[in-house]
Amino acid sequence: MTGGDARAADARRLIGGIEGHLLVAATREEGRKAAARFATGLDGLAPHQRREVEERYASEYLALTRDSWRRTAERAGRLREEYEERYRALRRRLLAGCLLGWCVALGYLGALLPGRA
C-alpha cells in the first residue's frame, strides 16, 4: 500500500468512526425522547421513579437498536458473500463462453482457409 492509499484508508476509518459516533448520539437522543413520551403517560410516579423508568427505557431502546444494527450488518455480510460468489460464477461462465466462441471461430476459419486439405 502506498502512502496515499494508507492516508485514504485512515481517512475512511476516521470518517466511519465519526459517522458511528453521530449515529449512536442521535439514537441515544431518540431513546431519551421516546422514554420521556412513555413516562409522561405513567401517572402517579414520583420524579425519581420517572427518571428511573426513562433511563431504563432509553437503555433498552439503545440496546435494541444496536442489536438491529448488528443483525443488519451480519445480513449485509452474508449478502455480500453471496453476491461475490455469484459474480465469480458469472465471470467463469463468461470466460468459458468466450473461450468456446473463440475456439469455434478459429476452427471455422481454419476450415475456410484455402490450401488446407
Residue frames as a rotation matrix with the C-alpha (Angstrom) as fourth column:
MET 1
0.590 0.807 0.000 0.00
0.807 -0.590 0.000 0.00
0.000 0.000 -1.000 0.00
THR 2
-0.285 -0.677 0.679 1.37
0.629 -0.667 -0.401 3.40
0.724 0.312 0.616 -0.92
GLY 3
-0.903 -0.132 -0.410 1.37
0.408 -0.565 -0.717 6.42
-0.137 -0.814 0.564 1.37
GLY 4
-0.748 0.661 -0.056 -1.64
-0.630 -0.681 0.373 7.90
0.209 0.314 0.926 -0.41
ASP 5
-0.132 0.697 -0.705 -3.58
-0.079 0.702 0.708 4.65
0.988 0.149 -0.037 -0.10
ALA 6
-0.488 -0.110 -0.866 -2.77
0.789 0.370 -0.491 4.46
0.374 -0.922 -0.094 3.62
ARG 7
-0.974 0.136 -0.180 -3.92
-0.039 -0.887 -0.460 8.04
-0.222 -0.442 0.869 4.15
ALA 8
-0.471 0.850 -0.235 -7.12
-0.660 -0.163 0.734 7.39
0.586 0.500 0.637 2.22
ALA 9
-0.115 0.401 -0.909 -7.80
0.377 0.864 0.334 4.27
0.919 -0.305 -0.250 4.31
ASP 10
-0.753 -0.201 -0.627 -7.10
0.658 -0.216 -0.721 6.23
0.009 -0.955 0.295 7.50
ALA 11
-0.891 0.453 -0.027 -9.45
-0.454 -0.889 0.060 8.97
0.003 0.066 0.998 6.35
ARG 12
-0.223 0.839 -0.496 -12.20
-0.356 0.404 0.843 6.42
0.908 0.364 0.209 5.60
ARG 13
-0.273 0.072 -0.959 -11.76
0.745 0.647 -0.163 4.86
0.609 -0.759 -0.231 9.06
LEU 14
-0.938 -0.104 -0.331 -11.86
0.298 -0.730 -0.615 8.28
-0.178 -0.675 0.716 10.70
ILE 15
-0.665 0.741 -0.086 -15.00
-0.675 -0.548 0.494 9.27
0.319 0.387 0.865 8.80
GLY 16
-0.127 0.607 -0.785 -16.59
0.059 0.794 0.605 5.90
0.990 0.030 -0.136 9.62
GLY 17
-0.569 -0.156 -0.807 -15.80
0.781 0.206 -0.590 6.43
0.258 -0.966 0.005 13.30
ILE 18
-0.964 0.231 -0.132 -17.29
-0.180 -0.932 -0.316 9.91
-0.196 -0.281 0.940 13.27
GLU 19
-0.405 0.859 -0.313 -20.41
-0.597 0.011 0.802 8.67
0.693 0.512 0.508 11.48
GLY 20
-0.213 0.284 -0.935 -20.75
0.489 0.859 0.150 5.86
0.846 -0.425 -0.322 14.04
HIS 21
-0.829 -0.147 -0.540 -20.40
0.553 -0.367 -0.748 8.29
-0.089 -0.918 0.386 16.92
LEU 22
-0.837 0.538 -0.097 -23.01
-0.546 -0.830 0.115 10.63
-0.018 0.149 0.989 15.44
LEU 23
-0.269 0.750 -0.604 -25.38
-0.299 0.531 0.793 7.74
0.915 0.394 0.082 14.77
VAL 24
-0.363 0.089 -0.928 -25.11
0.769 0.590 -0.244 6.47
0.526 -0.802 -0.283 18.36
ALA 25
-0.943 -0.001 -0.333 -25.57
0.211 -0.778 -0.593 10.00
-0.258 -0.629 0.733 19.73
ALA 26
-0.629 0.760 -0.162 -28.68
-0.692 -0.453 0.561 10.51
0.353 0.465 0.812 17.59
THR 27
-0.161 0.563 -0.810 -30.05
0.113 0.826 0.552 7.14
0.980 -0.003 -0.197 18.68
ARG 28
-0.679 -0.114 -0.725 -29.45
0.722 0.080 -0.688 7.98
0.136 -0.990 0.028 22.34
GLU 29
-0.923 0.353 -0.150 -31.36
-0.312 -0.919 -0.241 11.23
-0.223 -0.176 0.959 21.87
GLU 30
-0.349 0.823 -0.447 -34.21
-0.554 0.204 0.807 9.39
0.756 0.530 0.385 20.14
GLY 31
-0.305 0.169 -0.937 -34.27
0.552 0.833 -0.030 6.92
0.776 -0.526 -0.347 23.04
ARG 32
-0.892 -0.047 -0.449 -34.42
0.413 -0.484 -0.771 9.73
-0.181 -0.874 0.451 25.60
LYS 33
-0.742 0.656 -0.141 -37.28
-0.667 -0.702 0.250 11.39
0.065 0.279 0.958 23.75
ALA 34
-0.181 0.680 -0.711 -39.19
-0.243 0.669 0.702 8.12
0.953 0.300 0.044 23.41
ALA 35
-0.536 -0.076 -0.841 -38.61
0.707 0.504 -0.496 7.40
0.461 -0.861 -0.216 27.10
ALA 36
-0.965 0.190 -0.179 -39.92
-0.055 -0.819 -0.571 10.83
-0.255 -0.542 0.801 28.08
ARG 37
-0.443 0.850 -0.284 -43.05
-0.758 -0.186 0.625 10.30
0.478 0.493 0.727 25.98
PHE 38
-0.190 0.333 -0.924 -43.56
0.201 0.934 0.295 6.87
0.961 -0.130 -0.245 27.54
ALA 39
-0.707 -0.173 -0.686 -43.05
0.685 0.073 -0.724 8.07
0.175 -0.982 0.067 31.11
THR 40
-0.894 0.419 0.158 -45.42
-0.425 -0.905 -0.007 11.01
0.140 -0.073 0.987 30.58
GLY 41
-0.106 0.915 -0.390 -48.28
-0.519 0.284 0.806 8.55
0.848 0.288 0.445 30.29
LEU 42
-0.191 -0.016 -0.981 -47.47
0.623 0.771 -0.134 6.91
0.759 -0.637 -0.137 33.62
ASP 43
0.235 0.373 0.897 -49.43
-0.429 -0.789 0.440 8.86
0.872 -0.488 -0.025 36.20
GLY 44
0.950 0.265 0.166 -48.58
-0.238 0.267 0.934 8.53
0.203 -0.927 0.317 39.86
LEU 45
0.428 -0.868 -0.253 -44.82
0.785 0.496 -0.371 8.12
0.447 -0.040 0.894 39.51
ALA 46
0.713 -0.341 -0.613 -42.56
0.273 -0.670 0.691 10.06
-0.645 -0.660 -0.384 41.79
PRO 47
0.778 -0.419 -0.468 -39.91
-0.622 -0.617 -0.481 12.14
-0.087 0.666 -0.741 40.00
HIS 48
-0.266 -0.931 0.250 -37.12
-0.847 0.349 0.401 9.71
-0.460 -0.105 -0.882 40.89
GLN 49
-0.078 0.322 0.943 -39.25
0.176 0.936 -0.305 6.78
-0.981 0.142 -0.130 39.65
ARG 50
0.899 0.422 -0.118 -39.99
0.002 -0.272 -0.962 8.60
-0.438 0.865 -0.246 36.42
ARG 51
0.347 -0.858 -0.380 -36.25
-0.929 -0.370 -0.013 9.20
-0.129 0.357 -0.925 35.87
GLU 52
-0.435 -0.515 0.739 -35.51
-0.465 0.831 0.305 5.54
-0.771 -0.210 -0.601 36.54
VAL 53
0.373 0.654 0.658 -38.19
0.348 0.559 -0.752 4.43
-0.860 0.510 -0.019 34.07
GLU 54
0.916 -0.043 -0.400 -36.86
-0.350 -0.574 -0.741 6.85
-0.197 0.818 -0.540 31.48
GLU 55
-0.017 -1.000 -0.020 -33.27
-0.946 0.009 0.325 5.68
-0.325 0.025 -0.946 32.00
ARG 56
-0.359 -0.065 0.931 -34.24
-0.071 0.997 0.043 2.01
-0.931 -0.051 -0.362 31.69
TYR 57
0.683 0.677 0.274 -36.39
0.274 0.110 -0.956 2.68
-0.677 0.727 -0.110 28.64
ALA 58
0.736 -0.455 -0.501 -33.63
-0.666 -0.617 -0.418 4.68
-0.119 0.642 -0.758 26.93
SER 59
-0.301 -0.880 0.366 -31.07
-0.776 0.450 0.442 2.00
-0.553 -0.151 -0.819 27.76
GLU 60
-0.103 0.357 0.928 -33.29
0.250 0.913 -0.323 -0.74
-0.963 0.199 -0.184 26.35
TYR 61
0.876 0.427 -0.227 -34.02
-0.051 -0.386 -0.921 1.37
-0.480 0.818 -0.316 23.27
LEU 62
0.303 -0.857 -0.416 -30.28
-0.942 -0.337 0.009 1.72
-0.147 0.389 -0.909 22.59
ALA 63
-0.475 -0.479 0.738 -29.66
-0.434 0.857 0.277 -2.00
-0.766 -0.189 -0.615 23.19
LEU 64
0.315 0.682 0.660 -32.45
0.355 0.560 -0.749 -2.99
-0.880 0.470 -0.066 20.80
THR 65
0.884 -0.027 -0.466 -31.18
-0.391 -0.590 -0.707 -0.56
-0.256 0.807 -0.532 18.18
ARG 66
-0.101 -0.994 -0.051 -27.63
-0.938 0.078 0.339 -1.93
-0.333 0.082 -0.940 18.47
ASP 67
-0.326 0.061 0.944 -28.94
0.020 0.998 -0.058 -5.49
-0.945 0.000 -0.326 18.10
SER 68
0.739 0.654 0.160 -30.83
0.223 -0.013 -0.975 -4.39
-0.636 0.756 -0.156 15.00
TRP 69
0.598 -0.603 -0.528 -27.69
-0.789 -0.560 -0.253 -2.77
-0.143 0.568 -0.811 13.57
ARG 70
-0.391 -0.777 0.493 -25.67
-0.665 0.609 0.432 -5.92
-0.636 -0.159 -0.755 14.31
ARG 71
0.026 0.486 0.873 -28.23
0.328 0.821 -0.467 -8.17
-0.944 0.299 -0.138 12.58
THR 72
0.916 0.310 -0.253 -28.33
-0.090 -0.456 -0.885 -5.80
-0.390 0.834 -0.390 9.62
ALA 73
0.216 -0.925 -0.314 -24.53
-0.952 -0.271 0.144 -5.80
-0.218 0.268 -0.939 9.35
GLU 74
-0.446 -0.342 0.827 -24.41
-0.268 0.933 0.241 -9.60
-0.854 -0.114 -0.508 9.56
ARG 75
0.446 0.700 0.558 -27.06
0.409 0.395 -0.822 -9.92
-0.796 0.595 -0.110 6.86
ALA 76
0.827 -0.211 -0.521 -25.20
-0.512 -0.666 -0.543 -7.41
-0.232 0.716 -0.659 4.69
GLY 77
-0.222 -0.966 0.132 -22.05
-0.842 0.258 0.473 -9.50
-0.492 -0.006 -0.871 5.09
ARG 78
-0.268 0.194 0.944 -23.88
0.202 0.969 -0.141 -12.67
-0.942 0.153 -0.299 4.06
LEU 79
0.796 0.603 0.056 -25.44
0.213 -0.193 -0.958 -10.90
-0.567 0.774 -0.283 1.07
ARG 80
0.464 -0.717 -0.520 -22.02
-0.837 -0.547 0.008 -9.60
-0.290 0.431 -0.854 0.05
GLU 81
-0.500 -0.652 0.570 -20.57
-0.456 0.758 0.466 -13.13
-0.736 -0.027 -0.676 0.17
GLU 82
0.132 0.642 0.755 -23.49
0.471 0.630 -0.618 -14.45
-0.872 0.437 -0.219 -1.90
TYR 83
0.896 0.198 -0.398 -23.10
-0.186 -0.647 -0.740 -11.64
-0.404 0.737 -0.542 -4.42
GLU 84
0.082 -0.957 -0.280 -19.35
-0.912 -0.185 0.365 -12.17
-0.401 0.225 -0.888 -4.72
GLU 85
-0.482 -0.218 0.848 -19.80
-0.039 0.973 0.228 -15.92
-0.875 0.077 -0.478 -5.26
ARG 86
0.507 0.731 0.457 -22.43
0.498 0.185 -0.847 -15.33
-0.704 0.657 -0.270 -7.96
TYR 87
0.758 -0.306 -0.576 -20.19
-0.554 -0.769 -0.320 -12.72
-0.345 0.562 -0.752 -9.57
ARG 88
-0.337 -0.927 0.164 -17.26
-0.709 0.364 0.604 -15.18
-0.620 0.087 -0.780 -9.64
ALA 89
-0.232 0.336 0.913 -19.51
0.388 0.893 -0.229 -17.88
-0.892 0.301 -0.337 -11.14
LEU 90
0.822 0.562 -0.095 -20.76
0.180 -0.414 -0.892 -15.44
-0.541 0.716 -0.441 -13.77
ARG 91
0.367 -0.776 -0.513 -17.20
-0.846 -0.507 0.162 -14.45
-0.386 0.375 -0.843 -14.66
ARG 92
-0.532 -0.553 0.641 -16.22
-0.280 0.830 0.483 -18.13
-0.799 0.077 -0.596 -15.01
ARG 93
0.173 0.684 0.708 -19.21
0.584 0.508 -0.633 -18.81
-0.793 0.523 -0.312 -17.28
LEU 94
0.876 0.129 -0.465 -18.49
-0.214 -0.759 -0.615 -15.71
-0.432 0.638 -0.637 -19.35
LEU 95
-0.056 -0.977 -0.205 -14.83
-0.854 -0.060 0.517 -16.67
-0.517 0.203 -0.831 -19.75
ALA 96
-0.486 -0.078 0.870 -15.77
0.136 0.977 0.164 -20.23
-0.863 0.198 -0.465 -20.70
GLY 97
0.570 0.769 0.288 -18.30
0.473 -0.021 -0.881 -18.93
-0.671 0.638 -0.376 -23.24
CYS 98
0.685 -0.385 -0.619 -15.75
-0.617 -0.758 -0.211 -16.53
-0.388 0.526 -0.757 -24.74
LEU 99
-0.403 -0.889 0.219 -13.12
-0.641 0.445 0.625 -19.26
-0.653 0.111 -0.749 -24.99
LEU 100
-0.200 0.422 0.884 -15.60
0.466 0.835 -0.293 -21.63
-0.862 0.353 -0.363 -26.59
GLY 101
0.821 0.537 -0.194 -16.66
0.132 -0.509 -0.850 -18.92
-0.555 0.673 -0.489 -29.04
TRP 102
0.302 -0.799 -0.520 -13.05
-0.860 -0.464 0.213 -18.21
-0.411 0.383 -0.827 -29.98
CYS 103
-0.555 -0.499 0.665 -12.33
-0.227 0.860 0.456 -21.91
-0.800 0.103 -0.591 -30.45
VAL 104
0.243 0.728 0.641 -15.37
0.594 0.410 -0.692 -22.31
-0.767 0.549 -0.333 -32.70
ALA 105
0.868 0.078 -0.491 -14.42
-0.250 -0.785 -0.566 -19.19
-0.430 0.614 -0.662 -34.67
LEU 106
-0.074 -0.976 -0.207 -10.82
-0.854 -0.045 0.518 -20.30
-0.515 0.215 -0.830 -35.10
GLY 107
-0.457 -0.019 0.889 -11.94
0.166 0.980 0.106 -23.79
-0.874 0.196 -0.445 -36.11
TYR 108
0.612 0.754 0.240 -14.32
0.450 -0.082 -0.889 -22.31
-0.651 0.652 -0.389 -38.66
LEU 109
0.676 -0.443 -0.589 -11.63
-0.644 -0.743 -0.180 -20.01
-0.358 0.501 -0.788 -40.02
GLY 110
-0.385 -0.862 0.330 -9.21
-0.579 0.504 0.640 -22.91
-0.718 0.055 -0.693 -40.20
ALA 111
-0.125 0.424 0.897 -11.70
0.517 0.800 -0.306 -24.91
-0.847 0.425 -0.319 -42.24
LEU 112
0.840 0.539 -0.062 -12.27
0.263 -0.503 -0.823 -22.00
-0.475 0.675 -0.564 -44.61
LEU 113
0.246 -0.820 -0.517 -8.62
-0.592 -0.550 0.590 -21.18
-0.768 0.161 -0.620 -45.25
PRO 114
0.900 0.047 -0.434 -7.53
-0.406 0.453 -0.793 -22.29
0.159 0.890 0.427 -48.72
GLY 115
0.032 -0.941 -0.337 -4.63
-0.662 0.233 -0.713 -24.69
0.749 0.246 -0.615 -49.05
ARG 116
-0.544 -0.145 0.826 -5.68
-0.770 0.478 -0.423 -26.86
-0.333 -0.867 -0.372 -46.15
ALA 117
0.068 0.570 -0.819 -6.63
-0.766 0.556 0.324 -30.33
0.639 0.605 0.474 -47.14
